Amino acid sequence: MTKSPAPAKPREAVSLGGGPPTPDAPNHPIAVSCFGPHATLEKIMPARGSLTAMNIPIRKSWTQGEFFAWAASQEGRFEFDGFRPVAMTGGTAGHSVIMQNVHAALRSRLRGSGCRPLGPDAGVATTGTAVRYPDALVTCSPFDRDAMTIPGVVVVIEVVSASSGRTDRILKVREYAAVPSIRRYIIVESTTAGLTVMEREGPDEVWRVATLTSDDILRLPEIGIEIPVAEFYVDIDVQNETAAGS
């Protein structure tokens, strides 16, 4: 009499990433592989002392406090997109000259007015926990000298560069619109003489957009000053948009 074979021993459930066991490993997509039908999990992924099998770490978003603590020890400049640091690449000499002209124009007109120009190391808290560092900003609100972000920002100015174009023209347009106090966002071109000016009268309004050339006057009624656009381009050789389009 032929002896019936013993019933096959059920396979043990396989635990993936420290979670509950998965049923019947051969039916799991990890077990069906080109390693052959007798391959074990250990052959597919050797065990390591520091890793649990198939346990892939997920990077946790940074907090704003973690970003500030980390950025304080860095030599380069970084912004915070709400999840991780974003490096701010160095600008050209022309970019630097234009930025200095912007600050000089603001300082000379705002001195004694109660409003102060700051930047480029003054932070603006935008959407969520994101922090941006515009090339220039104006606030008319008091602030603590140790503050990491500036309250009551009314005007924000970015001198655009080849590497910052998308961020300045798209991402920051939305982020600065989310700051209730901001009334005007100005994008200053660095290869031609021209501005893109976004303005609004209240936090619930959408931006109204205008473009200016070197022949125009930039009017900033929210801080009570006016600046000829050409003043931003003193000592820098750039093409006038009017001439370029003629």
C-alpha positions in Angstrom: 0.0 0.0 0.0 1.4 3.3 -1.1 1.8 5.8 1.7 0.2 9.1 1.0 2.6 12.0 1.0 2.4 14.3 4.1 0.5 17.5 3.5 2.8 20.4 2.6 3.7 22.6 5.5 2.1 26.1 5.1 4.6 28.8 4.3 5.2 31.3 7.1 3.9 34.7 6.6 6.5 37.3 5.7 6.7 40.6 7.6 7.7 43.5 5.4 9.1 46.7 6.9 8.2 45.8 10.5 4.4 45.8 9.7 1.9 42.9 10.1 2.8 39.6 8.3 1.6 39.4 4.7 -0.3 36.3 3.7 1.4 33.5 1.8 4.6 34.9 0.4 4.3 33.2 -3.1 1.3 35.4 -3.8 3.1 38.6 -2.8 4.6 40.5 -5.8 8.0 40.7 -4.1 8.3 36.9 -3.9 7.5 36.4 -7.6 10.7 37.5 -9.2 13.5 36.6 -11.6 15.5 35.1 -8.8 13.6 31.8 -9.2 10.9 30.0 -7.3 13.1 28.9 -4.4 14.6 32.3 -3.8 14.1 33.5 -0.2 13.6 37.1 1.0 17.1 37.0 2.4 18.5 36.3 -1.1 16.4 39.1 -2.6 17.4 41.6 0.0 20.2 40.7 2.4 19.5 41.7 5.9 21.6 44.5 7.4 22.0 45.4 11.0 20.8 49.0 10.4 17.8 48.1 8.1 14.7 46.0 8.5 14.0 44.0 5.3 12.2 46.1 2.8 12.0 49.0 5.2 12.6 52.2 3.1 12.9 55.4 5.3 10.6 58.3 4.4 12.2 61.7 4.8 10.2 63.9 7.2 9.5 67.5 6.3 11.5 70.0 8.2 9.9 72.4 10.7 10.6 76.1 10.3 12.6 76.0 13.6 14.8 73.2 12.3 15.4 75.2 9.1 16.4 78.4 11.0 18.8 76.4 13.3 20.4 74.6 10.4 20.6 77.7 8.1 22.4 79.7 10.9 25.5 77.4 10.5 25.6 77.4 6.7 27.9 79.6 4.6 25.5 79.8 1.7 22.0 81.4 1.5 18.9 79.3 1.6 15.2 79.7 1.5 12.6 77.3 3.0 9.8 76.0 0.8 7.9 74.6 3.8 9.5 71.1 3.4 13.2 71.5 3.0 15.9 74.1 2.4 16.3 75.5 -1.1 19.7 76.9 -2.1 19.8 80.4 -3.4 22.4 80.6 -6.2 24.8 83.5 -6.4 23.9 86.3 -8.7 25.9 88.3 -11.3 27.7 91.5 -10.7 25.0 93.3 -12.6 22.3 91.7 -10.3 24.3 93.0 -7.3 24.5 96.6 -8.7 20.8 96.7 -9.4 20.0 95.4 -5.9 22.2 98.1 -4.3 20.5 100.8 -6.4 17.0 99.5 -5.3 18.1 99.8 -1.6 19.6 103.2 -2.1 16.5 104.5 -3.8 14.3 103.1 -1.0 16.5 104.3 1.9 16.8 107.9 0.6 13.1 108.3 0.4 11.9 106.4 3.4 14.3 107.8 6.0 12.3 109.2 8.9 9.0 108.0 7.5 8.3 105.2 9.9 8.7 102.6 7.1 12.0 100.7 6.7 13.6 98.9 3.7 15.3 95.6 4.6 16.9 92.7 2.8 18.2 90.5 1.4 18.6 88.7 4.7 15.2 89.6 6.1 12.7 86.7 6.0 9.1 86.8 4.9 6.8 84.0 6.1 4.6 83.0 3.2 2.4 79.9 2.7 2.4 77.3 5.4 5.8 77.5 7.1 7.7 78.6 4.0 10.2 81.5 4.4 11.4 83.6 1.5 14.3 86.1 1.4 13.5 88.8 -1.2 16.1 91.1 -2.5 14.3 94.0 -0.8 11.2 94.5 1.3 9.5 97.4 3.1 7.7 97.2 6.4 6.0 99.9 8.4 5.5 97.8 11.4 7.8 97.5 14.5 9.8 94.4 14.8 12.2 92.8 17.2 15.9 92.9 16.2 16.2 89.2 16.7 13.1 88.3 14.6 13.7 85.6 12.0 10.8 86.9 9.9 9.6 90.4 9.4 6.0 91.4 10.2 3.7 93.8 8.3 5.6 93.6 5.0 4.0 96.0 2.5 6.3 95.9 -0.5 8.4 93.1 -1.8 11.0 93.4 -4.6 12.9 90.6 -6.4 15.7 91.3 -8.9 15.2 88.4 -11.3 18.1 86.3 -12.6 18.4 83.4 -15.1 18.3 80.9 -12.3 15.5 82.5 -10.3 13.0 83.3 -13.1 10.5 80.5 -12.6 10.5 80.9 -8.8 10.2 84.7 -8.9 7.5 84.8 -11.7 5.3 81.9 -10.7 5.9 80.4 -7.2 6.5 83.7 -5.4 3.6 85.4 -7.1 1.4 83.0 -5.4 3.2 82.9 -2.1 3.4 86.7 -1.7 -0.3 86.9 -2.6 -0.9 84.7 0.5 0.6 87.3 2.8 -2.3 89.6 3.8 -0.1 92.7 4.4 1.7 92.7 1.1 0.2 95.3 -1.3 2.9 95.4 -4.0 5.2 92.8 -5.5 7.8 94.2 -8.0 10.0 92.0 -10.3 13.0 93.9 -11.5 14.7 92.7 -14.7 18.4 92.4 -14.7 19.3 92.0 -18.4 16.9 94.8 -19.6 15.5 97.9 -18.0 12.0 97.0 -17.0 9.7 96.1 -14.1 6.6 93.9 -13.7 4.5 95.4 -11.0 1.7 93.5 -9.2 -0.5 95.5 -6.8 -3.7 95.2 -4.8 -5.6 97.3 -2.3 -6.6 94.5 0.0 -5.6 90.9 1.0 -8.7 89.4 -0.8 -8.0 91.0 -4.1 -6.1 89.4 -7.0 -3.0 91.1 -8.3 -3.4 93.9 -10.9 -0.4 93.7 -13.2 1.4 96.5 -15.0 4.8 96.7 -16.8 7.2 99.7 -16.7 10.3 100.7 -18.7 13.1 103.0 -17.9 11.1 106.1 -19.0 8.4 105.4 -16.4 7.9 106.3 -12.7 7.3 103.6 -10.1 4.6 104.9 -7.8 4.3 103.3 -4.4 1.3 105.0 -2.7 1.2 102.5 0.1 4.5 103.8 1.4 4.1 107.3 0.0 7.1 107.5 -2.5 7.8 107.5 -6.2 11.0 106.2 -7.9 12.1 106.7 -11.6 12.6 103.2 -13.0 15.9 104.4 -14.5 17.3 105.0 -11.0 17.4 101.2 -10.5 19.8 100.9 -13.4 22.4 103.6 -12.6 25.9 102.4 -13.4 24.7 99.3 -15.2 24.6 98.8 -19.0 21.2 97.2 -19.8 19.0 97.4 -22.8 15.8 99.5 -22.6 12.7 97.4 -23.3 11.3 100.3 -25.3 14.2 100.2 -27.6 14.1 96.4 -27.8 10.5 96.4 -28.9 10.8 99.2 -31.5 
